[in-house]
Amino acid sequence: MQLLVIFLFYSSVLVSQNYAGTTCTVTKIIHLKQDPEKCSALDLNTYLDDDLATDPNLFDFIKNIGVYDTFLLRGSNLRSLTNLDVIKLRDGSQVIITENKDLRKIPKFDWKAGDKVLFTVAENHNLDTTELLKAIKAKKVKGARVQRPFACGDRRRKSEHCRIIEGILVLEDPRNLNLPKLEEVYGRVILSGSNLEKLPHMPKLKKIEWMDNKKLPAITIENNPNLKSIAELANIENIVLGRGRMNVVIRNNPKLCIEPENMQKSFVKKYAAHVRECGSHPSLRRSNFKQAAFHDTPGPLNSDTNQNNIFTTKQMRSRKPVIITTLEFQAISIKHRAVSSTSSSPGKSGKGVRRSVDVYNYRCTTFTLCHANLTRTHRW
């Protein structure tokens, strides 16, 4: 009699009857011994037993259950969740699917308008979440956390498999030393204070999108004493920024140069024009200073207005101190001498020279602090 009471109590924990039929609860491997054909709804939680997620009988148990109350799946080897095309969710349902490295397919989830459902789908780097994102947007689900298709987040253990990374990409992080599949980053890219000589392998990287903190740039490459190449960034075609965000800061990398084959690429022209070409004298920057003379200095870089980081005459007259390297000062000096040498007579040509002085003349200290002190008289 006592055994019968224990059995009935145990069964009541696993199977509950309600208006919608029988809900089967699965939180341990032993629960897979239930008859799945008697389950009209599923309450699954693998977070309570890590071995449950990798049990070979898990898929056979859940594959034909068409209603979820709770579906919490983490760290499984499953490639799909079900044999069904559509899974119905009840009011209050939770669907949390994380860290399933082989998962490639999820069903269409259906729920009534107005029902409260919770979605968290992350760190499933082979999973296409396009349709789920559309459904969540269409039904205006609040609080959902669903990563982009094929995305990796901050909890990833490796990055070799990642097509998309959401969050900060720290290039010297051991997880990120090889990124052969990476195509897009939704966050910042940083290499700061490292001893790397070159960036991780990122041959497919085309897009970086940064919409958060206005004070931090989308890409920061700074204070790397041994860095010689940023060729892995040269193929970036699209940097998407929120209004007022900075885009690229590259500075204080004394050994850095641009390979000749990358000099004409769009990224280099826009954001690394101040970096010398490999093979040229270390004290010289490239000859085209018009767009690059001040790119080494942090400032407002706004993708909405297509502004480059160049100080205007109005900014010069403000007499505000700006940070400028000694190499940049040499670049300004060369530019002014070249302009001055074209003037062989006073008058119209001389006026052009004075206008150049307005734009390029600075009085600088012997180190990096330079006051933008505009003056009409100038002697080199």
C-alpha positions in Angstrom: 0.0 0.0 0.0 2.8 2.4 0.9 4.5 1.7 -2.5 1.3 2.5 -4.3 1.0 5.8 -2.5 4.5 6.7 -3.4 3.9 5.8 -7.1 0.8 7.8 -7.3 2.5 10.9 -5.8 5.5 10.5 -8.1 3.2 10.3 -11.1 1.3 13.4 -10.1 4.5 15.4 -10.2 5.3 14.2 -13.8 1.8 14.4 -15.3 -0.8 17.0 -14.7 -4.3 17.0 -16.0 -5.9 20.3 -17.1 -8.4 21.6 -19.6 -6.0 21.2 -22.5 -5.1 17.6 -21.8 -2.0 16.0 -20.2 1.1 18.0 -19.6 4.3 15.9 -19.2 7.1 17.3 -17.1 10.6 16.4 -18.0 13.4 17.6 -15.8 15.5 14.4 -15.3 16.6 11.5 -17.5 14.3 9.1 -15.7 11.3 11.2 -16.8 11.9 10.1 -20.4 10.4 6.7 -19.4 6.9 8.2 -19.6 4.8 7.4 -22.6 5.1 10.5 -24.9 2.0 9.5 -26.8 0.0 10.4 -23.7 1.5 13.9 -23.6 -0.6 16.6 -25.1 1.7 19.3 -23.8 5.4 19.5 -22.7 7.1 21.1 -19.7 10.8 20.6 -20.4 13.7 21.9 -18.3 17.2 20.6 -19.0 18.8 23.3 -16.8 18.2 21.1 -13.8 20.1 18.1 -15.2 22.9 18.7 -17.8 22.9 15.1 -18.8 19.2 15.3 -19.9 20.1 17.6 -22.7 22.5 15.1 -24.3 20.5 12.0 -23.6 20.0 10.0 -26.9 16.3 9.4 -26.0 15.4 13.1 -25.6 14.5 13.8 -29.2 12.3 10.7 -29.5 10.3 11.8 -26.5 9.7 15.4 -27.5 9.5 15.1 -31.3 5.7 14.8 -31.7 4.5 16.9 -28.7 2.7 19.9 -30.2 2.2 22.2 -27.3 4.8 23.8 -25.0 4.2 25.2 -21.5 7.9 25.5 -20.8 10.7 24.6 -23.1 14.2 25.2 -21.6 16.9 23.5 -23.6 20.6 24.2 -23.1 23.7 22.4 -24.3 22.1 19.7 -26.4 23.4 17.9 -29.5 20.0 18.2 -31.3 19.9 19.4 -34.9 16.1 20.0 -34.6 13.5 20.1 -31.9 10.6 18.4 -33.4 9.1 16.6 -36.4 6.2 19.1 -36.4 6.1 22.3 -38.4 4.2 24.3 -35.8 4.3 24.3 -32.0 1.6 26.0 -30.0 2.4 28.1 -27.0 0.0 28.8 -24.1 -0.4 32.0 -22.2 2.6 32.3 -19.9 4.8 29.9 -21.9 8.6 30.2 -21.7 10.9 29.2 -24.6 14.6 29.3 -23.7 17.0 27.8 -26.2 20.7 28.4 -25.6 24.1 27.0 -26.4 23.0 24.3 -28.8 25.9 24.1 -31.2 24.4 21.7 -33.7 20.8 23.1 -33.7 19.9 24.2 -37.2 16.1 24.2 -37.2 13.3 25.3 -34.9 9.6 25.1 -35.7 7.2 27.9 -36.2 5.8 29.0 -32.8 2.1 30.0 -32.7 0.3 31.8 -29.9 -2.8 33.9 -29.4 -2.6 37.6 -29.7 -2.4 39.1 -26.3 -1.0 36.0 -24.6 2.2 36.6 -22.6 5.1 34.5 -23.9 8.8 34.7 -23.1 11.6 34.0 -25.7 15.3 33.7 -25.1 17.2 32.2 -28.0 21.0 32.7 -28.0 24.4 31.1 -28.6 23.1 28.7 -31.2 25.6 29.6 -33.9 24.1 27.4 -36.6 20.5 28.5 -36.1 18.6 30.7 -38.5 16.3 32.8 -36.3 14.8 34.9 -39.1 11.3 33.6 -39.0 11.1 33.8 -35.2 12.3 37.4 -35.2 9.6 38.3 -37.7 6.9 36.6 -35.6 8.1 38.4 -32.4 8.1 41.7 -34.2 4.7 41.1 -35.8 3.0 40.2 -32.5 4.9 42.9 -30.6 6.3 40.6 -28.0 8.0 42.5 -25.2 11.2 41.4 -23.4 12.2 38.8 -26.0 15.9 38.2 -26.4 16.5 36.4 -29.7 19.9 36.8 -31.4 20.3 37.4 -35.1 20.6 34.4 -37.4 23.8 32.4 -36.9 25.0 34.8 -34.2 27.4 34.3 -31.3 27.2 36.3 -28.1 29.4 37.1 -25.1 29.0 33.6 -23.6 30.6 31.8 -26.5 33.7 29.6 -25.7 35.2 29.8 -29.2 34.7 32.1 -32.2 36.0 30.1 -35.1 32.4 29.1 -36.1 30.8 32.5 -35.7 29.3 34.3 -38.7 27.9 37.1 -36.6 29.1 38.3 -33.2 26.9 40.4 -31.0 28.7 42.4 -28.3 32.2 43.7 -27.9 34.8 41.9 -30.0 38.1 42.1 -28.1 40.7 41.0 -30.7 43.4 39.9 -28.3 40.9 37.6 -26.4 42.1 34.0 -26.8 38.7 33.1 -28.0 39.0 35.5 -31.0 42.4 34.7 -32.4 40.9 33.0 -35.5 37.7 34.3 -37.1 37.5 32.7 -40.5 33.7 32.8 -40.8 33.0 36.2 -39.3 30.9 38.4 -41.5 29.3 41.0 -39.2 29.8 42.5 -35.8 27.0 44.2 -33.9 29.0 46.0 -31.2 32.5 47.4 -30.9 35.8 46.0 -32.2 38.8 46.7 -29.9 42.5 46.1 -29.9 44.2 48.1 -27.2 47.4 47.7 -25.3 48.2 44.3 -26.9 51.4 42.8 -28.1 49.9 41.4 -31.3 51.8 42.1 -34.6 48.7 41.5 -36.7 45.0 41.2 -36.3 43.2 37.8 -36.1 42.3 36.2 -39.5 38.9 37.8 -40.6 38.8 37.4 -44.4 34.9 37.7 -44.6 34.3 40.7 -42.2 32.2 43.2 -44.1 30.0 45.0 -41.6 30.2 46.6 -38.2 27.2 48.2 -36.5 27.5 50.3 -33.4 24.4 51.9 -31.8 25.3 52.3 -28.2 27.5 54.6 -26.2 28.2 57.8 -28.1 31.5 58.4 -26.4 33.1 55.1 -27.6 34.0 54.5 -31.2 32.9 51.5 -33.3 36.6 50.5 -33.9 39.5 51.2 -31.6 43.0 50.3 -32.5 45.4 52.0 -30.1 48.5 51.7 -28.0 49.8 48.5 -29.6 53.6 48.8 -29.7 54.2 45.7 -32.0 51.2 46.0 -34.4 52.4 46.1 -38.0 49.2 45.4 -40.0 45.5 46.0 -39.9 44.9 44.3 -43.3 42.0 42.3 -41.8 40.0 45.4 -41.5 40.7 46.7 -45.0 37.8 44.8 -46.6 35.1 46.2 -44.3 32.5 47.8 -46.6 29.9 49.1 -44.1 30.1 50.8 -40.8 26.6 51.6 -39.5 26.4 54.1 -36.6 23.7 55.7 -34.5 23.5 59.5 -34.7 26.5 61.2 -33.2 28.5 58.0 -32.7 32.2 57.9 -33.5 33.4 55.4 -36.1 37.2 54.6 -36.1 40.1 55.5 -33.9 43.6 54.3 -34.9 46.5 55.8 -33.0 49.7 55.2 -31.1 50.7 52.1 -33.0 54.3 53.0 -33.9 55.1 50.1 -36.2 51.8 50.1 -38.0 51.8 50.6 -41.8 49.4 49.9 -44.7 50.3 47.4 -47.3 50.5 48.9 -50.9 47.8 46.6 -52.1 45.4 48.0 -49.5 46.1 51.7 -49.9 43.2 52.3 -52.3 40.6 50.4 -50.4 37.6 52.3 -49.1 38.2 51.5 -45.4 41.8 52.7 -45.6 40.9 55.9 -47.5 38.2 56.8 -44.9 39.7 55.7 -41.6 43.4 55.0 -42.0 44.6 57.6 -44.5 47.0 58.9 -41.8 48.9 55.7 -41.5 52.0 55.4 -43.6 52.4 53.0 -46.4 54.6 50.0 -45.8 58.1 50.7 -47.2 58.0 54.4 -46.7 60.0 56.3 -44.1 58.5 55.9 -40.6 58.4 59.7 -40.1 56.2 60.3 -43.1 52.6 59.7 -43.7 51.0 59.2 -47.1 50.9 62.2 -49.4 47.2 62.7 -49.4 46.7 64.6 -46.2 43.4 66.3 -47.1 41.3 63.6 -45.6 43.7 62.2 -43.1 45.8 64.8 -41.3 43.8 64.5 -38.1 42.3 61.1 -38.2 44.6 60.0 -35.4 42.7 62.3 -33.1 39.4 61.3 -31.5 36.5 63.5 -32.4 32.9 63.5 -33.7 32.6 61.0 -36.6 29.0 61.0 -37.7 27.9 58.5 -40.4 24.7 60.5 -40.8 26.5 63.6 -42.0 29.5 61.8 -43.6 31.9 64.0 -41.7 35.6 63.1 -41.5 37.6 63.9 -38.4 39.1 67.1 -39.7 39.2 70.4 -37.8 37.4 73.3 -39.5 38.4 76.9 -39.5 35.7 77.6 -37.0 37.1 74.9 -34.6 40.6 76.4 -35.0 39.4 79.8 -33.9 37.8 78.3 -30.8 41.4 77.9 -29.4 40.4 74.6 -27.7 43.3 72.2 -27.1 43.3 69.1 -29.2 45.5 66.0 -29.2 47.7 65.7 -32.2 50.8 63.6 -32.8 54.2 64.9 -33.9 53.9 63.0 -37.2 50.6 64.8 -37.9 52.3 68.1 -37.3 54.9 67.2 -39.9 52.1 66.3 -42.3 50.6 69.8 -41.8 54.0 71.4 -42.3 54.6 69.6 -45.6 51.2 70.5 -46.9 51.7 74.2 -46.2 55.1 74.3 -47.8 53.7 72.6 -50.9 51.0 75.1 -51.2 53.3 78.0 -50.5 55.8 76.9 -53.2 53.1 77.3 -55.9 52.8 81.0 -55.3 55.4 82.9 -57.3 53.8 86.3 -57.3 51.6 88.4 -54.9 48.0 89.2 -55.6 45.5 86.4 -56.4 48.0 83.6 -55.8 49.1 85.2 -52.5 45.4 85.3 -51.4 45.2 81.6 -52.0 48.3 81.0 -49.8 46.8 83.0 -46.9 43.6 80.9 -47.1 45.8 77.8 -46.8 47.4 79.3 -43.7 44.0 79.8 -42.2 43.3 76.1 -42.5 46.7 74.5 -41.7 48.6 76.8 -39.4 49.0 75.7 -35.8 51.3 76.7 -33.0 52.4 73.5 -31.3 54.3 72.5 -28.2 57.2 70.1 -28.5 55.0 67.2 -27.4 51.5 66.2 -28.4 49.4 69.0 -27.0 48.7 71.5 -29.8 46.6 74.6 -29.4 44.6 75.5 -32.5 45.8 79.1 -32.5 44.8 80.6 -35.9 47.1 83.5 -37.1 47.6 85.3 -40.3 51.4 85.4 -40.0 53.4 82.2 -40.2 57.0 81.2 -40.5 58.2 77.6 -40.8 
